[in-house]
């Protein structure tokens, strides 16, 4: 089974509107971390936001927020007030186990977001 | 603070050759991971090094190897290159107690 599933290969959003990128995960670990990364056409992976499995509140970083629903095993990324520079590939990722036990991340297949002027 | 630096950025090799890629992590980061990104397979974990020791390894053949030096810089080597090894190879470093990976810009390998 896939550890991370992103079901939206491509998404379009109007500039200044909000958009939700879906991510579901599969793990039997109690301690894990969920991450979102942005990859522009240049190729570099840019860290956006992190949610720990024991965090009770949804993570927020500026215009990014993570809608964490533990029981449903989902970790959707919400981008508010979309900007043209948000056009990129977005990857959801998971690290199983506590922070200091290793950094094997599992990545989803990504969602290509296009922001329309 | 300088980011993760990967060299070379682009390279072209022929089948059967070998290649070495280099990664300098963010200062103070002791964990270095390598990922292969291809259109067909996506991002796949190769291996992780921490304090010069391989801590985790992905499901890749033995042709893929790596090492980490005492200054945390890391190299990965691919021997007997195959066409399917054409990919973007991404290196990432991490501070021990924060968890997020910080990626370099990648080394784009083309095998002809």
Interface residues (C-beta under 8 A of the other chain):
Chain A: X33 X35 X37 X42 X43 X44 X45 X46 X47 X50 X91 X93 X95 X99 X100 X102 X103 X104 X105 X106 X107 X108 X109 X110
Chain B: X31 X33 X35 X42 X43 X45 X48 X50 X55 X56 X58 X88 X90 X92 X94 X96 X97 X98 X99 X100 X101 X102 X103 X104 X105 X106 X108
